């Protein structure tokens, strides 16, 4: 029969059992103390603690019921007086959110006051909740304020979203700092640390910051907007996105070109759709012998029959050059911004239609050629003189020359 000792040593199973019993005893004592018991008591009086816990729970339920009634009453009054005070859906939503937040904070403080929290902790929680509520109201109303200000100055939606994001981050940082300050955190040291970290990140991401600042500049200047057709460097296409770091344009080949904003800000950008109509031109030519007025008439007729070409401002077909191989016309026409993406196709159709109209009017399109004119009073074949030839043979130091 085994005992707790075996050959002068303690049984390993008994040691493990005692270890877990000690843990359970400590947990039991800790739970008793958490419920309000005293460590000075010789025995744990669970019945008295249960009565006290039940009493505390009833008080909490009564307080929550009272607060819930006032919350319901405030919502009812808001609903009934909404039409009288002319609250729209957005303001009503903000008011209800504020009431809900006040109810939750009041319920939390009521619970904390009944479970023996320190008065300083309850006071700090109330102050922190008040600051958090103020920053929430500012955040909820900032979007509408920014929208009205930008609408007044005629700025686009991209800037509105940018300002909303910046203001949201700013309010979040200030709100966290104000809440943490109520619990004794050293905000000055925290802000200084964040500043050092931000400086290090700025040096490490100079290119990203340059693109970010350039993106803000592009959005503020509004040299071009989403939907405009621009030409930048060797790329031409429609602007589909102006982000904080890059600008995306869609070419005629349905290819998206992503350009860093720093390159966009430092390059020459041609905005083809900044006005209500845009002028383009093509060149055609006729032979010297053809009638210029007839050719102009045919060109203008083709332009008037093309749907993409505007009647106002007026089109024109003027002689730009009398060249070596014919008379060159420069044909100018106007289109709407929506037709800019189809300009290559429009030019090709115009050139084809003008060629067909010239053929129908017997107007020739010259090409580079050479014409030889021979005199008529000359007997054929024309006598020519023989060419003088010279032959020279070089052998060693002697040479032989023979003239014929």
Helices and strands as residue ranges (DSSP letters): E 5-6, E 9-10, H 12-34, H 46-80, H 82-85, H 89-114, H 119-153, H 157-182, H 187-204, H 206-221, E 229-232, E 235-242, E 246-250, E 256-260, H 261-266, E 269-271, E 277-286, H 292-304, E 316-323, E 326-336, G 337-342, H 343-360, E 390-395, E 398-403
